[in-house]
């Protein structure tokens, strides 16, 4: 059956869908994948490379849709098992794409870099080591897709998925005493006070290569942690308003979250209630200085355990 599978949303979702799509390819040959803005992430993956296209590709409608027999639009956030914290994002995609609750044969995400990307990343890591003069190198992504800059010198994530800017600055100041640091963030979100990190401008494919070349990853509920999992990179994920089982990989990463009440935000189901949940969840990223000291010690312990 000629099928088009439409994967929309952020880049993290695109990566989380990879295991289900590879699983689908084992039983279905005639299908294409429409990926909104992130098609380059699937380049080099043997099962998906020739199947993926961007909706802006000229002639895509005539080429892929007109004679399709089925168009799938999997939306994990509307799977009850997902919003009840019973399934991960990858498992929800598996449920929708492969129509199964048996996720035992679901692999982890995979990403492929090429030799040129790997060479550029290795060169940049070496430059970072020469400048910061530490042995181990960390890529840190403090801000997610919901981060905004409503006014000059102010950063705000109303969804509380990102690390608070003040918390981030205090954390990198501590980490910089022991590790080389590379900031994974859009230039618009660079802060003058952050004198502790190297700040390359790169696309997502190059960030995949940077994370692969580094020793460790620190992030929030955003694309970087999905990349790190696909590359089997150790790391710490600092979780705010979302739930680890839904959005990250608790059996792989060191998970940090505040012990406070949080409410599930039903985005893609109920817009108003999502905003109400955001108000309740602000405290999930409001770490005290004592808690920050604990986070730092926790991360150092995990690095020393996992990075030789």
C-alpha positions in Angstrom: 0.0 0.0 0.0 1.5 3.3 -1.1 1.7 5.4 2.1 2.8 8.9 3.2 3.7 9.3 6.9 3.6 12.9 8.0 5.9 13.7 11.0 5.4 17.3 12.3 6.5 19.2 15.4 10.0 19.8 16.7 13.3 18.2 15.8 13.2 16.1 19.0 10.0 14.5 17.8 11.5 13.8 14.4 14.4 11.9 16.1 12.0 10.1 18.5 10.0 8.8 15.5 13.1 7.2 13.9 12.9 3.8 15.7 9.2 3.3 14.7 9.9 4.3 11.1 12.7 1.8 10.8 10.5 -0.8 12.4 7.8 0.1 9.8 10.2 -0.3 7.0 10.8 -3.9 7.8 7.3 -4.8 6.8 6.4 -2.0 4.4 8.4 -1.0 1.3 6.2 1.5 -0.5 6.1 4.6 1.8 7.5 8.1 2.0 8.1 10.4 5.0 7.1 14.0 5.0 9.3 15.8 7.6 8.6 19.4 8.4 12.0 21.3 8.4 14.1 18.5 9.8 14.6 16.1 6.8 18.4 16.5 7.0 18.3 14.6 10.3 17.3 11.5 8.4 20.2 11.8 5.8 22.5 8.8 5.9 20.0 6.4 7.7 19.8 3.5 5.3 16.1 2.7 5.9 15.0 6.3 5.7 17.4 8.3 3.5 15.6 7.8 0.2 12.1 8.0 1.7 12.2 11.4 3.4 11.1 14.7 1.8 10.3 18.2 3.0 6.8 19.6 2.3 8.4 22.7 0.7 10.0 20.4 -2.0 8.7 21.4 -5.4 6.2 18.9 -6.8 5.9 17.0 -3.5 2.1 16.9 -3.7 2.0 15.5 -7.2 4.9 13.1 -6.6 3.9 11.6 -3.3 0.3 12.4 -2.4 -1.9 12.1 -5.5 -1.6 8.4 -5.9 -1.1 7.5 -2.2 -3.6 5.1 -0.7 -3.0 6.1 2.9 -1.7 9.2 4.6 -0.8 8.8 8.3 -0.5 11.8 10.7 0.7 10.2 14.0 0.3 12.6 17.0 1.8 11.0 20.1 0.4 13.7 22.4 -3.1 12.4 21.8 -2.3 8.8 22.8 -3.8 8.1 26.2 -0.8 5.9 27.2 1.4 8.9 26.5 -0.5 11.6 28.5 -1.0 9.2 31.4 2.8 8.7 31.6 2.7 5.1 30.5 4.5 5.5 27.2 7.6 7.4 26.0 7.4 9.6 22.9 9.1 6.8 20.9 6.6 4.2 22.1 3.7 6.5 21.3 5.0 6.8 17.8 5.3 3.0 17.6 1.7 2.6 18.8 0.4 4.9 16.1 2.7 4.0 13.2 3.0 0.2 13.7 -0.3 -0.2 15.6 1.1 -2.1 18.5 1.5 -2.0 22.2 4.5 -4.3 22.0 7.5 -2.1 22.1 10.0 -4.8 23.0 11.5 -4.8 19.5 11.7 -1.0 19.3 15.3 0.2 19.0 16.8 3.5 20.1 17.1 6.5 17.7 19.9 6.6 15.3 21.7 9.5 13.5 24.4 9.4 10.9 27.1 12.0 10.4 29.5 12.1 7.5 33.3 12.4 7.4 33.3 16.1 6.7 31.0 16.8 9.7 33.0 14.6 11.9 36.3 16.3 10.9 34.9 19.8 11.5 33.6 18.7 15.0 36.9 17.1 15.9 38.7 20.3 14.9 36.4 22.5 17.0 36.6 20.2 20.0 40.4 20.5 19.8 40.2 24.3 19.6 37.9 24.3 22.6 40.4 22.2 24.6 43.3 24.5 23.6 41.4 27.5 24.8 39.7 26.2 27.9 42.5 23.8 28.9 40.5 21.1 30.5 40.5 17.3 29.8 36.8 16.6 29.3 34.3 18.5 27.1 30.6 19.0 27.7 28.0 20.3 25.2 25.2 22.0 27.1 21.8 22.9 25.7 19.9 24.9 28.4 17.0 26.2 26.3 14.3 24.5 24.5 12.1 25.4 21.5 9.7 27.4 23.8 12.4 29.9 24.9 11.6 33.4 23.8 13.3 36.8 24.0 10.4 39.2 24.7 12.7 42.1 25.4 16.4 42.9 25.4 18.4 41.1 28.1 15.4 38.9 29.0 14.8 35.3 28.2 11.6 33.5 29.0 10.2 30.0 28.5 6.6 30.2 29.5 6.3 26.4 29.3 9.1 25.9 31.9 10.8 23.3 29.8 14.1 25.2 29.6 16.6 25.8 32.3 16.2 29.2 33.8 18.8 31.6 32.5 20.0 32.5 36.0 20.3 28.9 37.0 22.2 28.2 33.8 24.7 30.9 34.4 25.4 29.7 38.0 25.7 26.1 36.8 28.2 26.8 33.9 30.3 29.0 36.2 30.7 26.0 38.5 31.2 23.5 35.6 33.8 25.7 33.9 36.2 25.1 36.8 36.5 21.4 35.8 35.3 21.0 32.2 35.5 22.6 28.7 32.0 23.9 27.8 30.2 24.4 24.5 26.9 26.1 24.4 24.2 24.7 22.1 21.9 27.6 21.6 20.6 30.0 19.0 22.7 33.2 18.8 19.7 35.2 19.8 19.8 33.5 23.2 23.6 34.0 23.9 24.1 36.1 27.1 26.8 38.6 27.7 27.3 37.2 31.2 28.1 33.8 29.8 31.9 34.0 29.5 32.3 30.3 30.2 31.4 28.6 27.0 32.4 28.3 23.4 29.6 29.4 21.1 29.6 27.9 17.6 26.9 28.8 15.1 25.9 25.5 13.5 22.9 23.6 12.0 21.5 20.5 13.6 23.6 18.1 11.6 26.8 19.8 12.9 25.4 19.8 16.4 25.0 16.1 16.1 28.6 15.9 15.2 29.6 18.2 18.1 27.7 16.1 20.6 29.2 12.9 19.2 32.8 14.3 19.5 32.3 15.7 23.0 32.5 13.6 26.2 29.2 14.4 27.9 25.9 16.2 27.3 23.8 18.4 29.6 20.4 19.5 28.4 16.7 20.1 29.0 13.6 18.8 27.3 14.8 19.6 23.8 16.4 18.1 20.7 19.9 17.8 22.1 19.1 15.1 24.5 17.5 13.1 21.7 20.7 13.5 19.7 22.8 12.4 22.6 20.7 9.3 23.1 21.0 8.4 19.4 24.7 8.7 19.8 24.8 6.7 23.0 26.4 9.7 24.7 26.2 9.9 28.5 24.5 12.9 29.9 22.3 14.7 32.4 18.8 16.0 31.5 17.3 18.7 33.7 13.5 18.3 33.5 11.1 21.1 34.3 7.4 20.9 33.6 7.4 17.7 31.6 7.7 14.1 32.7 10.8 12.0 32.1 9.0 8.9 30.9 7.3 11.0 28.2 10.1 13.2 27.0 13.5 11.7 27.7 15.3 8.4 28.3 15.4 7.7 32.1 17.2 4.4 31.7 20.1 6.1 29.9 20.4 9.6 31.2 21.0 11.0 34.7 17.7 12.8 35.3 17.4 15.9 37.5 14.1 17.4 38.5 12.7 19.3 41.5 10.5 17.4 44.0 7.5 19.6 43.5 4.0 19.2 42.2 3.6 19.5 38.4 0.6 19.3 36.1 0.6 17.6 32.7 0.2 20.2 30.0 -2.2 18.9 27.3 -0.7 20.7 24.4 -2.2 19.6 21.0 -5.3 18.6 22.9 -6.4 21.7 24.9 -4.8 25.1 24.3 -6.3 26.9 27.3 -5.6 24.2 29.8 -2.0 24.1 28.6 -1.5 27.7 29.6 -3.1 27.1 33.0 -0.7 24.2 33.5 2.2 26.4 32.6 1.3 28.7 35.5 1.3 25.9 38.0 4.6 24.4 36.6 6.7 27.5 36.9 8.2 26.2 40.2 9.6 23.1 38.5 12.6 25.2 37.2 13.0 27.5 40.1 16.0 25.8 41.7 17.4 27.2 45.0 21.2 27.8 45.4 21.3 24.8 47.6 19.6 22.7 45.0 21.9 24.0 42.3 24.9 22.9 44.4 23.4 19.5 44.6 22.8 19.4 40.8 26.5 20.4 40.2 27.7 17.6 42.6 25.3 15.1 41.0 26.6 16.0 37.4 30.3 15.8 38.5 29.7 12.4 40.1 28.0 11.1 36.9 30.7 12.4 34.6 33.5 10.9 36.8 31.6 7.6 36.7 30.8 7.4 33.0 33.6 9.4 31.3 37.1 7.9 31.5 
